[in-house]
Amino acid sequence: MTQDIADSLGLKKAQGALVAEPQAGGSAAKAGIVSGDVIQSVNGEEVKDARDLAKKIAAIKPDTPVKLGLLHNGSQKIVSLTVEKMPNESLAQNESNGGNSEGAVALGLTLAPAKTVAGKGSRGVVITDVNPDGPAAEHGIRTGDVILDVSGKAVNTPSDVRQAVIDARSAGKHAILMRIRSGDSTHFVAIPVATG
C-alpha cells in the first residue's frame, strides 16, 4: 500500500492490505471480499500491510472463525469468515511436516501450478503465499509472482521447486537462482537455502 494508492482510495494512512484478487471459491470470495478492497483489521487488530496480514492469518488455525475489517467500495465493513487450510502444496515452514518435505522449509513459500490460477498462463509455479519471516520475503518475492525456472530448469509444479531445493542442498549449494515473472517483467533472484 503506497500513499498514492491510499490517497486514491480516500484513506488518510497508507496502511492495510489491498486485495489484488481473492482466491476463487475461497472463504474471502464467499464473504464478498473483492479486488480493490483494503483489509484493515483482523479480529480488531490493525493490519499494517500485506506482510502483517499474512502473519496474522498464518497464526490462526484452519476452521477458525475470523472477523476482517475492510474498506469496501468506499465504506467501512466487517465480514466474518472461516480461515481455510491452503489447498495447494505448501512449502511454508510447518512443524508437522517433519522430515518428509526436506528442502521445502528453506524457502517459506506456498505454491500452485500456474495453469491452476486464472490469468497466470500455463508455465511456471505461482506463489500463492509468502512466509513474511522466510528468505523469499527478504529477497522481495511477493504473492502473485510466477517462478519460471530454478537453477536453469523449468518448473511447473510445487514438487519441481521442492526437488530443485533438495538437489541444490545435495550439491552443497548455499543458494538457488530463480527466474521470476512479476507483473510484466522477468528477473532473477538468488535465494539462500538452509543446509542444516
Secondary structure, DSSP 8 states (H G I E B T S, - for coil): --HHHHHHTT-SSS-SEE-S---TTSHHHHTT--TT-EEEEETTEE--SHHHHHHHHHTS-TT-EEEEEEEETTEEEEEEEE-----S-EES--GGGTTTTTTGGGT-EEEEEGGGSTTS-SSSEEEEEE-TTSHHHHTT--TT-EEEEETTEE--SHHHHHHHHHHHHHTT-SEEEEEEEETTEEEEEEEE----
